[in-house]
Amino acid sequence: MANLAIRTLEKRLAPLREADLVPPARGWLRAIREGFGMTTKQLASRIGVVPSRITALEKAEITGGTTLRSLREAAEAMGCVFVYAIVPVQPMDETLRARAVRLAEADLDRTSHTMRLEDQALDIAGIASERERLIEEYLAGPSRRLWDQT
């Protein structure tokens, strides 16, 4: 079930990861407003605020000091759709596997040290096999387990 959910979510995220959505230097609100040839006064009137509020909103967008609600209202007032997303930098299954690898290697480091002290160290093939077994064990279990350990 979790794999299906990840695959479904990943289908929606993949195009966003590939898109070059670097915000304009002066922010999306201002870029779109100016692109439409709309003044701050005109946008303010459409939202029902004073023009200085639009200027403040555009500045707050750049600094990250605005709310999603304010951005949504401004977008709708300009006839736009506000889109908000958190997009992992790599596919989710790759992130999960990388996390499982880190945990498996940390486990191996701890146990290998103890086994060397007891003169029971694994050979290179044994270490590689145990590493893969641990990775698969982490990936087969609940994903939340990957984030409990440091």
N, C-alpha and C positions, 0 to 999 in steps of 0.2 A: 504494500500500500504506500509506504513512504517513497519507494523508488518511483512509483507512478506519479505521485505528487511532485517529486523533484523533476521528473521528465516533463510533466505538464508545465510547471513553472519555468523550466529552462527554455521551453519553446517560446514562451512569451518574453523572456529576458534576452535571448540570443540576439535578436535584431537591435535591441537597445545597446547591447555591449559593442556591437559593430558600428553603430551610428556615431558620427563625430559631432556630439552635442556639447561643444564648448560654448559656454555662455558668452554673448557679446560683452566687450569690456565695460559698456555702460549698462548692462543688464538686459534681460529679455523684455521687461515691461516697457522700458524706454525705447528699445529697438523696434518693437512691434508698434507701439503708439506712434512713433515718428514715421515708421514705414507706412502706416495708414494715413499719415498727414494729420493726426489728431493732436490738438494742444492739450496741455495739462488741464486747462479750464474746461475743455470739452469732455475729457475723461472724468474729471471730478464731477461734472454735472450728471453724467451717466451713472455714476456710482452713488451720488448724493452726498459728496463731501466737498470741502473747500479745496481749491487748487494746491495750496501748500501741502495738503495731505498727500497728493500724488507725487510731488517732489520728494517728500519724506519717504514715501513708499518705494520709490525708485532707488533712493539712496540705501534704504534698509535692505532691499533685495541684494544689492552688491555686497553689503557687509554681513549678510546672513541674519539680520535683525528683524525680519518680518515674519508674519505667520502664514501658514498655508491658506488659511481662510481669506486673508487679504489678497494674496496672489490669485486665488480662485475668483474672488469678486472682480478684481481688475480684469482678469482674462475674460470673464463672461461679459463684462461691460464693453469689451472691445470685440465681442463676437468670436472669442477664441475658447478653446478647451484647455484647461489647466491640467498638465500631466506631471505626476509626481511618482518617482520610482527610486528604489534602492537596487542598484545593479551590481552583483558580484563581478570583480575584475576578471575572473575565470569561471568556466562552467562549475556549477555547484558540486557535481560529482568529483571533479578534480580537487576542489577545495577540501572536500571530505576525505578523499584519499590522501592528500598531503598531510592533513591533520592526523590521520591514522598512521601514516609513515612516521611522523615525529614521535607519536606516542609509543609505537612499536620499538623505535630505535632507543628511546629513553628507557623502556622496559629492558631491552637487551643490554644496554650499558650497565644498568644496575645488576642484572643477573649474571652477566659475563664477568663482572668484577668479582663477585662472590664465588663463581665457579672457578675462576683462575686461582683465587686464594686456596681453594680446596683441590686444586689440580684436576679439575673436571671440565676444563675449557672445551668448547666446541671447535671443530675445524671450520674453515671458511664456508664449505658447503652446508654444514650444519647451521651455522649462523644465518646464512642466506635463507635456508629453509624455514628456520624459526622466525625470521623477520617476516617472511611472506605469510606464515601461519598467523602471527600476531596481527598483521595488517588486515587479513581477511576476517579474523575474529572481531576486531574493532568495527569493521564495515558491516558485518552481519548483525551486530547488536543495534540497539537503539542509538540514533545519531546523537542524542543528548549526551550520551556517555563520552563522546569525543571531546566535549567541551568542559567536562567536570575536572579533568586532570590538567596539570600544568606541565 
